[in-house]
Amino acid sequence: MPEVMRLNKVGSFTMTRLGKSESVIGQFIKAKHKEHGISFEASMLKLLRMLPKVLKYLPGNKAQDARSYMLAFQYWLGASSENLRSMLLMIAGKYICRGQVDPSAVRDPVVLPDTGIWHPMAPHVFQDSSAYKAWYDTHQVPREYTSVPPVTVGLIVQKSHISGGDACHYVALVQELEARGARVVCVYSGGLDFSVPVQAWLTRGATVPDVLVNL
């Protein structure tokens, strides 16, 4: 775990206990690493998706403080203005001005999948290359345009720009490439390791590109 993460604290919950044997969260991360050989980052992402649903039903301040931390982490990873607003309202309502924040104003975190195939005009993120190709051929590329197979350009992009609504440069590049006659497939990852989406969708399947650009 990065040392700076050990400084995180919400109420009675602190990240400094994750490495200790009595920490349930720490035991979960160690078990996942031993079982699958996955990184700390991947273990935390799995934990973030599962643990808040369980802690919701456990009594006691420690369990609820741990849940608040996990939810705050989800909001932060989502990075959109709506997620950040809900994160601040949740923390304020529970730890700063209790009883003064309307619970209905705090929305559930909206988080993209850890990896996926993204297109600015698509209705959602794709987890299957065949589904993406079917959507692309039907809705994005004119029928007469597909008579001659065009060049397919693969783009590796950052999840943070997409989830945070800061993807204008990606949108502009996709539109320019398509305007010049290319097909485009964008994959992203939430971390710095892009091997999973690249191997899953850009080296095999229905969206293998002719050219690959790492942005």
Accessible surface in RSA format (square Angstrom, percent):
REM  Atomic radii and reference values for relative SASA: ProtOr
REM  Chains: A
REM  Algorithm: Lee & Richards
REM  Probe-radius: 1.40
REM  Slices: 20
REM RES _ NUM      All-atoms   Total-Side   Main-Chain    Non-polar    All polar
REM                ABS   REL    ABS   REL    ABS   REL    ABS   REL    ABS   REL
RES MET A   1    57.84  30.0   7.87   5.2  49.97 119.0  10.14   8.6  47.69  63.2
RES PRO A   2    72.89  53.1  60.05  54.7  12.84  46.7  72.19  59.6   0.69   4.3
RES GLU A   3   127.65  73.3 119.14  90.1   8.51  20.3  67.86 131.3  59.79  48.8
RES VAL A   4   107.02  70.4  98.94  89.6   8.08  19.5 102.10  88.7   4.92  13.4
RES MET A   5    31.08  16.1  30.50  20.2   0.58   1.4  17.18  14.6  13.90  18.4
RES ARG A   6    68.69  28.8  68.08  34.7   0.61   1.4  20.88  28.5  47.81  29.0
RES LEU A   7   141.02  78.5 116.79  83.6  24.23  60.9 120.43  84.6  20.59  55.4
RES ASN A   8    55.99  38.6  51.41  49.7   4.59  11.0   7.46  18.0  48.53  46.9
RES LYS A   9   137.98  67.3 108.72  66.7  29.25  69.7  78.74  70.9  59.24  63.1
RES VAL A  10    23.79  15.7  19.95  18.1   3.84   9.3  23.79  20.7   0.00   0.0
RES GLY A  11    32.25  39.8   0.00   N/A  32.25  39.8  21.81  59.8  10.45  23.4
RES SER A  12    55.71  47.1  29.00  38.7  26.71  61.5  37.56  80.0  18.15  25.4
RES PHE A  13    22.81  11.4  18.11  11.2   4.70  12.2  22.81  13.8   0.00   0.0
RES THR A  14    29.00  20.6  25.77  26.1   3.23   7.7  19.68  26.4   9.31  14.1
RES MET A  15     0.00   0.0   0.00   0.0   0.00   0.0   0.00   0.0   0.00   0.0
RES THR A  16    64.34  45.8  57.24  58.0   7.10  16.9  45.80  61.5  18.54  28.0
RES ARG A  17    90.73  38.1  90.73  46.3   0.00   0.0  30.62  41.9  60.11  36.4
RES LEU A  18     7.00   3.9   4.62   3.3   2.37   6.0   4.66   3.3   2.34   6.3
RES GLY A  19    41.75  51.5   0.00   N/A  41.75  51.5  24.00  65.9  17.75  39.8
RES LYS A  20   107.99  52.7 101.75  62.4   6.24  14.9  58.57  52.7  49.42  52.6
RES SER A  21    85.76  72.5  75.30 100.5  10.46  24.1  50.73 108.0  35.02  49.1
RES GLU A  22    97.08  55.7  71.60  54.2  25.48  60.7  48.16  93.2  48.92  39.9
RES SER A  23    12.76  10.8   6.91   9.2   5.85  13.5   7.46  15.9   5.31   7.4
RES VAL A  24   114.15  75.1 109.47  99.1   4.68  11.3 109.47  95.1   4.68  12.7
RES ILE A  25    14.61   8.3  13.70  10.2   0.90   2.2  14.61  10.5   0.00   0.0
RES GLY A  26     2.39   2.9   0.00   N/A   2.39   2.9   2.23   6.1   0.15   0.3
RES GLN A  27    93.80  52.4  87.94  64.3   5.85  13.9  32.93  70.1  60.86  46.2
RES PHE A  28    42.07  21.0  35.58  22.0   6.49  16.9  41.61  25.2   0.46   1.3
RES ILE A  29    15.05   8.6  15.05  11.2   0.00   0.0  15.05  10.8   0.00   0.0
RES LYS A  30   114.77  56.0 108.33  66.5   6.45  15.3  82.94  74.7  31.83  33.9
RES ALA A  31    55.90  51.4  46.37  71.6   9.53  21.7  53.68  75.6   2.22   5.9
RES LYS A  32    53.17  25.9  53.17  32.6   0.00   0.0  13.23  11.9  39.94  42.5
RES HIS A  33   101.49  55.5  99.37  69.1   2.12   5.4  66.74  68.8  34.75  40.4
RES LYS A  34   185.63  90.6 156.17  95.8  29.46  70.1 105.19  94.7  80.43  85.7
RES GLU A  35   115.97  66.6  80.22  60.7  35.75  85.1  40.50  78.3  75.47  61.6
RES HIS A  36   103.79  56.7  70.59  49.1  33.20  84.9  51.44  53.0  52.34  60.9
RES GLY A  37    57.31  70.7   0.00   N/A  57.31  70.7  26.57  72.9  30.73  68.8
RES ILE A  38    36.44  20.7  30.72  22.9   5.72  13.8  36.44  26.2   0.00   0.0
RES SER A  39    62.89  53.1  51.96  69.3  10.94  25.2  48.34 102.9  14.55  20.4
RES PHE A  40    51.07  25.6  41.97  26.0   9.10  23.7  44.20  26.8   6.87  19.7
RES GLU A  41    85.53  49.1  81.32  61.5   4.21  10.0  41.07  79.4  44.46  36.3
RES ALA A  42    32.73  30.1  29.47  45.5   3.26   7.4  31.21  44.0   1.52   4.0
RES SER A  43     0.01   0.0   0.01   0.0   0.00   0.0   0.00   0.0   0.01   0.0
RES MET A  44     5.70   3.0   5.70   3.8   0.00   0.0   5.70   4.8   0.00   0.0
RES LEU A  45    32.40  18.0  31.78  22.7   0.63   1.6  31.78  22.3   0.63   1.7
RES LYS A  46    80.64  39.3  76.77  47.1   3.87   9.2  31.19  28.1  49.45  52.7
RES LEU A  47     1.21   0.7   1.21   0.9   0.00   0.0   1.21   0.9   0.00   0.0
RES LEU A  48     3.27   1.8   3.27   2.3   0.00   0.0   3.27   2.3   0.00   0.0
RES ARG A  49   117.57  49.4 110.27  56.2   7.30  17.4  72.52  99.1  45.05  27.3
RES MET A  50    84.13  43.6  79.92  52.9   4.21  10.0  48.12  40.9  36.01  47.7
RES LEU A  51    18.47  10.3  18.47  13.2   0.00   0.0  18.47  13.0   0.00   0.0
RES PRO A  52     6.45   4.7   6.20   5.6   0.25   0.9   6.45   5.3   0.00   0.0
RES LYS A  53   148.96  72.7 140.26  86.1   8.70  20.7  91.33  82.2  57.64  61.4
RES VAL A  54    77.60  51.1  71.92  65.1   5.68  13.7  76.19  66.2   1.41   3.8
RES LEU A  55    15.70   8.7  15.70  11.2   0.00   0.0  15.70  11.0   0.00   0.0
RES LYS A  56   118.51  57.8 100.60  61.7  17.91  42.7  48.67  43.8  69.84  74.4
RES TYR A  57   172.09  80.3 143.24  81.5  28.85  75.1 112.97  84.9  59.12  72.9
RES LEU A  58    81.51  45.4  78.58  56.2   2.94   7.4  79.22  55.6   2.30   6.2
RES PRO A  59   120.89  88.1  97.19  88.6  23.71  86.2 108.36  89.5  12.53  77.9
RES GLY A  60    47.82  59.0   0.00   N/A  47.82  59.0  37.39 102.6  10.43  23.4
RES ASN A  61   121.21  83.6 114.92 111.1   6.29  15.1  19.50  46.9 101.71  98.3
RES LYS A  62   140.84  68.7 136.88  84.0   3.96   9.4  91.19  82.1  49.64  52.9
RES ALA A  63    17.50  16.1  10.44  16.1   7.07  16.1  15.61  22.0   1.89   5.0
RES GLN A  64    57.74  32.3  57.66  42.1   0.08   0.2  41.67  88.7  16.07  12.2
RES ASP A  65    14.63  10.2  14.63  14.6   0.00   0.0   0.00   0.0  14.63  14.6
RES ALA A  66     8.62   7.9   8.62  13.3   0.00   0.0   8.62  12.1   0.00   0.0
RES ARG A  67    43.13  18.1  43.13  22.0   0.00   0.0   0.00   0.0  43.13  26.1
RES SER A  68     0.79   0.7   0.61   0.8   0.19   0.4   0.13   0.3   0.67   0.9
RES TYR A  69    15.59   7.3  15.54   8.8   0.06   0.1  13.73  10.3   1.87   2.3
RES MET A  70     0.00   0.0   0.00   0.0   0.00   0.0   0.00   0.0   0.00   0.0
RES LEU A  71    20.88  11.6  20.88  14.9   0.00   0.0  20.88  14.7   0.00   0.0
RES ALA A  72    12.22  11.2  11.48  17.7   0.74   1.7  11.79  16.6   0.43   1.1
RES PHE A  73    42.62  21.3  37.42  23.2   5.19  13.5  42.09  25.5   0.52   1.5
RES GLN A  74    28.14  15.7  27.96  20.4   0.18   0.4   5.81  12.4  22.33  16.9
RES TYR A  75     4.91   2.3   4.91   2.8   0.00   0.0   0.12   0.1   4.80   5.9
RES TRP A  76   156.87  63.0 151.66  73.4   5.21  12.2 120.98  64.5  35.89  58.2
RES LEU A  77    54.94  30.6  44.96  32.2   9.98  25.1  47.63  33.4   7.31  19.7
RES GLY A  78     0.91   1.1   0.00   N/A   0.91   1.1   0.00   0.0   0.91   2.0
RES ALA A  79    32.00  29.4  22.52  34.8   9.48  21.6  23.10  32.5   8.89  23.6
RES SER A  80    24.84  21.0  24.35  32.5   0.50   1.1  20.70  44.1   4.14   5.8
RES SER A  81    83.42  70.5  68.80  91.8  14.62  33.7  53.05 113.0  30.37  42.5
RES GLU A  82   104.31  59.9  99.63  75.4   4.69  11.2  51.64  99.9  52.67  43.0
RES ASN A  83     4.03   2.8   3.53   3.4   0.51   1.2   0.54   1.3   3.49   3.4
RES LEU A  84    57.30  31.9  57.30  41.0   0.00   0.0  57.30  40.2   0.00   0.0
RES ARG A  85   140.06  58.8 134.47  68.5   5.59  13.3  55.31  75.6  84.75  51.4
RES SER A  86     3.93   3.3   3.93   5.2   0.00   0.0   0.54   1.2   3.39   4.7
RES MET A  87    22.66  11.7  22.66  15.0   0.00   0.0  16.73  14.2   5.93   7.9
RES LEU A  88   113.18  63.0 109.85  78.6   3.33   8.4 110.23  77.4   2.95   7.9
RES LEU A  89    43.35  24.1  42.96  30.7   0.39   1.0  43.21  30.3   0.13   0.4
RES MET A  90     9.87   5.1   6.77   4.5   3.11   7.4   8.84   7.5   1.04   1.4
RES ILE A  91    49.23  28.0  49.23  36.7   0.00   0.0  49.23  35.5   0.00   0.0
RES ALA A  92    20.51  18.9  20.37  31.4   0.14   0.3  20.37  28.7   0.14   0.4
RES GLY A  93    17.78  21.9   0.00   N/A  17.78  21.9   8.80  24.1   8.98  20.1
RES LYS A  94    76.45  37.3  68.55  42.1   7.90  18.8  65.12  58.6  11.33  12.1
RES TYR A  95    62.66  29.3  33.74  19.2  28.92  75.3  32.31  24.3  30.35  37.4
RES ILE A  96   133.78  76.1 100.97  75.2  32.81  79.1 104.22  75.0  29.57  80.2
RES CYS A  97    36.29  27.5  33.18  37.0   3.11   7.3  16.02  40.6  20.28  21.9
RES ARG A  98   175.71  73.8 153.00  78.0  22.72  54.1  59.11  80.8 116.60  70.7
RES GLY A  99    82.71 102.0   0.00   N/A  82.71 102.0  40.75 111.8  41.95  94.0
RES GLN A 100   145.21  81.2 107.49  78.6  37.72  89.8  39.90  84.9 105.31  79.9
RES VAL A 101    28.82  19.0  13.38  12.1  15.44  37.2  17.24  15.0  11.58  31.4
RES ASP A 102    87.29  61.1  74.01  73.7  13.28  31.4  35.47  83.5  51.82  51.7
RES PRO A 103   111.15  81.0  97.36  88.8  13.79  50.1 102.83  84.9   8.32  51.7
RES SER A 104    91.80  77.6  58.43  78.0  33.37  76.9  56.51 120.3  35.29  49.4
RES ALA A 105    31.01  28.5  20.64  31.9  10.37  23.6  30.20  42.5   0.81   2.1
RES VAL A 106    38.32  25.2  22.09  20.0  16.23  39.1  22.09  19.2  16.23  44.0
RES ARG A 107   166.68  70.0 160.81  82.0   5.87  14.0  51.53  70.4 115.15  69.8
RES ASP A 108   119.29  83.6 110.50 110.0   8.80  20.8  28.42  66.9  90.87  90.6
RES PRO A 109    28.33  20.6   8.47   7.7  19.86  72.2   8.47   7.0  19.86 123.4
RES VAL A 110   116.65  76.8 108.11  97.9   8.54  20.6 111.10  96.5   5.55  15.0
RES VAL A 111    56.10  36.9  26.72  24.2  29.38  70.8  27.18  23.6  28.92  78.4
RES LEU A 112    46.45  25.9  42.22  30.2   4.23  10.6  43.09  30.3   3.36   9.0
RES PRO A 113    57.42  41.8  44.81  40.9  12.60  45.8  57.22  47.2   0.20   1.2
RES ASP A 114    39.26  27.5  34.96  34.8   4.30  10.2  17.59  41.4  21.68  21.6
RES THR A 115    27.92  19.9  26.59  27.0   1.33   3.2  11.73  15.8  16.19  24.5
RES GLY A 116     0.00   0.0   0.00   N/A   0.00   0.0   0.00   0.0   0.00   0.0
RES ILE A 117     0.00   0.0   0.00   0.0   0.00   0.0   0.00   0.0   0.00   0.0
RES TRP A 118    26.18  10.5  26.14  12.7   0.04   0.1  13.26   7.1  12.91  21.0
RES HIS A 119     3.90   2.1   0.85   0.6   3.06   7.8   0.85   0.9   3.06   3.6
RES PRO A 120    37.41  27.3   6.11   5.6  31.31 113.8   9.94   8.2  27.48 170.8
RES MET A 121   122.92  63.7 100.63  66.6  22.29  53.1  82.39  70.0  40.53  53.7
RES ALA A 122    18.85  17.3   0.20   0.3  18.65  42.4   0.20   0.3  18.65  49.4
RES PRO A 123   102.23  74.5  59.35  54.1  42.87 155.8  72.56  59.9  29.66 184.3
RES HIS A 124   107.19  58.6  91.59  63.7  15.60  39.9  79.31  81.7  27.87  32.4
RES VAL A 125    23.47  15.4   8.40   7.6  15.07  36.3   8.45   7.3  15.02  40.7
RES PHE A 126    10.68   5.3   9.08   5.6   1.60   4.2  10.68   6.5   0.00   0.0
RES GLN A 127    97.46  54.5  75.64  55.3  21.82  52.0  50.95 108.4  46.51  35.3
RES ASP A 128    73.39  51.4  71.60  71.3   1.79   4.2  26.97  63.5  46.42  46.3
RES SER A 129    10.37   8.8   9.19  12.3   1.18   2.7   0.00   0.0  10.37  14.5
RES SER A 130    67.54  57.1  61.20  81.7   6.34  14.6  33.02  70.3  34.52  48.4
RES ALA A 131    46.18  42.5  35.11  54.2  11.07  25.2  42.97  60.5   3.22   8.5
RES TYR A 132     5.41   2.5   5.41   3.1   0.00   0.0   5.34   4.0   0.07   0.1
RES LYS A 133    85.65  41.8  84.91  52.1   0.74   1.8  50.29  45.3  35.36  37.7
RES ALA A 134    59.37  54.6  49.21  75.9  10.16  23.1  58.23  82.0   1.14   3.0
RES TRP A 135    28.91  11.6  23.27  11.3   5.64  13.2  22.04  11.8   6.87  11.1
RES TYR A 136     2.94   1.4   2.94   1.7   0.00   0.0   1.93   1.5   1.01   1.2
RES ASP A 137    50.03  35.0  36.42  36.2  13.61  32.2  23.36  55.0  26.67  26.6
RES THR A 138    96.71  68.8  67.04  68.0  29.67  70.7  47.43  63.7  49.28  74.5
RES HIS A 139   130.37  71.3  95.55  66.4  34.82  89.1  55.71  57.4  74.66  86.9
RES GLN A 140    46.18  25.8  27.44  20.1  18.73  44.6   2.51   5.3  43.66  33.1
RES VAL A 141    10.28   6.8   4.52   4.1   5.77  13.9   5.94   5.2   4.34  11.8
RES PRO A 142    75.41  55.0  62.51  57.0  12.91  46.9  74.84  61.8   0.58   3.6
RES ARG A 143   206.44  86.7 192.74  98.3  13.70  32.6  77.91 106.5 128.53  77.9
RES GLU A 144   137.14  78.7 117.91  89.2  19.24  45.8  72.44 140.1  64.70  52.8
RES TYR A 145    74.85  34.9  63.25  36.0  11.60  30.2  69.15  52.0   5.70   7.0
RES THR A 146    52.17  37.1  34.20  34.7  17.97  42.8  18.22  24.5  33.95  51.3
RES SER A 147    92.16  77.9  55.40  73.9  36.76  84.7  51.84 110.4  40.32  56.5
RES VAL A 148   111.18  73.2 107.94  97.7   3.23   7.8 108.27  94.1   2.91   7.9
RES PRO A 149   117.81  85.9  95.68  87.2  22.13  80.5  98.90  81.7  18.91 117.5
RES PRO A 150    32.98  24.0  12.24  11.2  20.74  75.4  22.83  18.8  10.15  63.1
RES VAL A 151    80.40  52.9  76.71  69.4   3.69   8.9  77.94  67.7   2.46   6.7
RES THR A 152    22.79  16.2  22.79  23.1   0.00   0.0   8.81  11.8  13.99  21.1
RES VAL A 153    12.34   8.1  12.34  11.2   0.00   0.0  12.34  10.7   0.00   0.0
RES GLY A 154     0.00   0.0   0.00   N/A   0.00   0.0   0.00   0.0   0.00   0.0
RES LEU A 155     0.49   0.3   0.49   0.4   0.00   0.0   0.49   0.3   0.00   0.0
RES ILE A 156    11.05   6.3  10.54   7.9   0.51   1.2  10.54   7.6   0.51   1.4
RES VAL A 157     1.01   0.7   0.09   0.1   0.93   2.2   1.01   0.9   0.00   0.0
RES GLN A 158    55.32  30.9  55.32  40.4   0.00   0.0  14.29  30.4  41.03  31.1
RES LYS A 159    11.46   5.6  11.19   6.9   0.26   0.6   6.29   5.7   5.17   5.5
RES SER A 160    69.59  58.8  58.35  77.9  11.23  25.9  47.55 101.2  22.04  30.9
RES HIS A 161    56.00  30.6  55.01  38.2   0.99   2.5  31.24  32.2  24.76  28.8
RES ILE A 162    23.58  13.4   9.12   6.8  14.47  34.9   9.50   6.8  14.09  38.2
RES SER A 163    15.47  13.1   2.92   3.9  12.56  28.9   8.57  18.2   6.90   9.7
RES GLY A 164    29.43  36.3   0.00   N/A  29.43  36.3   6.30  17.3  23.13  51.8
RES GLY A 165    66.89  82.5   0.00   N/A  66.89  82.5  36.26  99.5  30.63  68.6
RES ASP A 166    79.83  55.9  77.89  77.5   1.94   4.6  22.31  52.5  57.51  57.4
RES ALA A 167    11.52  10.6   8.96  13.8   2.56   5.8   9.39  13.2   2.13   5.6
RES CYS A 168   100.65  76.1  93.18 103.9   7.47  17.6  36.87  93.4  63.78  68.8
RES HIS A 169    93.80  51.3  79.62  55.3  14.18  36.3  74.36  76.6  19.44  22.6
RES TYR A 170     3.16   1.5   3.16   1.8   0.00   0.0   1.49   1.1   1.66   2.0
RES VAL A 171    42.12  27.7  42.12  38.1   0.00   0.0  42.12  36.6   0.00   0.0
RES ALA A 172    59.27  54.5  51.17  79.0   8.10  18.4  54.98  77.4   4.29  11.4
RES LEU A 173    57.22  31.9  53.09  38.0   4.13  10.4  56.78  39.9   0.44   1.2
RES VAL A 174     0.37   0.2   0.37   0.3   0.00   0.0   0.37   0.3   0.00   0.0
RES GLN A 175    98.03  54.8  92.26  67.4   5.76  13.7  31.13  66.3  66.90  50.7
RES GLU A 176    80.81  46.4  78.61  59.5   2.20   5.2  34.10  65.9  46.71  38.1
RES LEU A 177    35.61  19.8  35.60  25.5   0.01   0.0  35.61  25.0   0.00   0.0
RES GLU A 178    34.44  19.8  23.35  17.7  11.09  26.4  17.91  34.6  16.53  13.5
RES ALA A 179    86.06  79.1  41.86  64.6  44.20 100.6  54.43  76.6  31.63  83.8
RES ARG A 180   189.20  79.4 150.21  76.6  39.00  92.9  56.11  76.7 133.09  80.7
RES GLY A 181    22.97  28.3   0.00   N/A  22.97  28.3  16.15  44.3   6.83  15.3
RES ALA A 182    12.74  11.7  10.47  16.2   2.27   5.2  11.06  15.6   1.68   4.5
RES ARG A 183    35.86  15.1  35.84  18.3   0.03   0.1   9.91  13.5  25.96  15.7
RES VAL A 184     2.05   1.4   0.00   0.0   2.05   4.9   0.37   0.3   1.68   4.6
RES VAL A 185     1.92   1.3   1.91   1.7   0.01   0.0   1.92   1.7   0.00   0.0
RES CYS A 186     0.30   0.2   0.16   0.2   0.14   0.3   0.00   0.0   0.30   0.3
RES VAL A 187     0.00   0.0   0.00   0.0   0.00   0.0   0.00   0.0   0.00   0.0
RES TYR A 188     0.00   0.0   0.00   0.0   0.00   0.0   0.00   0.0   0.00   0.0
RES SER A 189     7.48   6.3   7.12   9.5   0.36   0.8   0.00   0.0   7.48  10.5
RES GLY A 190    41.33  51.0   0.00   N/A  41.33  51.0   7.56  20.7  33.77  75.6
RES GLY A 191    14.55  17.9   0.00   N/A  14.55  17.9  11.30  31.0   3.24   7.3
RES LEU A 192   157.77  87.9 137.40  98.3  20.37  51.2 137.71  96.7  20.06  54.0
RES ASP A 193    92.85  65.0  81.43  81.0  11.43  27.0  43.20 101.7  49.66  49.5
RES PHE A 194    32.78  16.4  28.35  17.6   4.43  11.5  28.67  17.4   4.11  11.8
RES SER A 195    46.94  39.7  37.93  50.6   9.01  20.8  32.73  69.7  14.21  19.9
RES VAL A 196    91.16  60.0  86.85  78.6   4.31  10.4  90.14  78.3   1.03   2.8
RES PRO A 197     0.01   0.0   0.00   0.0   0.01   0.0   0.01   0.0   0.00   0.0
RES VAL A 198    26.68  17.6  26.68  24.2   0.00   0.0  26.68  23.2   0.00   0.0
RES GLN A 199    98.02  54.8  98.02  71.6   0.00   0.0  21.36  45.5  76.66  58.1
RES ALA A 200    37.17  34.2  25.79  39.8  11.38  25.9  27.45  38.7   9.72  25.8
RES TRP A 201    22.22   8.9  22.22  10.8   0.00   0.0  14.06   7.5   8.16  13.2
RES LEU A 202     8.41   4.7   0.86   0.6   7.55  19.0   0.86   0.6   7.55  20.3
RES THR A 203    79.35  56.4  51.19  51.9  28.16  67.1  52.65  70.7  26.70  40.4
RES ARG A 204   148.72  62.4 144.34  73.6   4.38  10.4  61.28  83.7  87.44  53.0
RES GLY A 205    58.48  72.1   0.00   N/A  58.48  72.1  29.55  81.1  28.92  64.8
RES ALA A 206    37.79  34.7  13.21  20.4  24.58  55.9  24.32  34.3  13.46  35.7
RES THR A 207     9.69   6.9   5.21   5.3   4.48  10.7   9.69  13.0   0.00   0.0
RES VAL A 208    75.57  49.7  55.18  50.0  20.39  49.1  55.18  47.9  20.39  55.3
RES PRO A 209    21.25  15.5   5.28   4.8  15.97  58.1   5.28   4.4  15.97  99.3
RES ASP A 210   102.21  71.6  64.93  64.6  37.28  88.2  22.30  52.5  79.91  79.7
RES VAL A 211    73.77  48.5  68.21  61.8   5.55  13.4  73.75  64.1   0.02   0.0
RES LEU A 212    85.55  47.6  55.96  40.0  29.59  74.4  55.96  39.3  29.59  79.6
RES VAL A 213    55.69  36.6  52.91  47.9   2.78   6.7  55.69  48.4   0.00   0.0
RES ASN A 214   110.45  76.2  80.63  77.9  29.82  71.8  24.53  59.0  85.92  83.1
RES LEU A 215    86.16  48.0  37.19  26.6  48.97 123.1  55.36  38.9  30.80  82.9
END  Absolute sums over single chains surface
CHAIN  1 A    12459.7      10044.3       2415.4       7580.6       4879.1
END  Absolute sums over all chains
TOTAL         12459.7      10044.3       2415.4       7580.6       4879.1
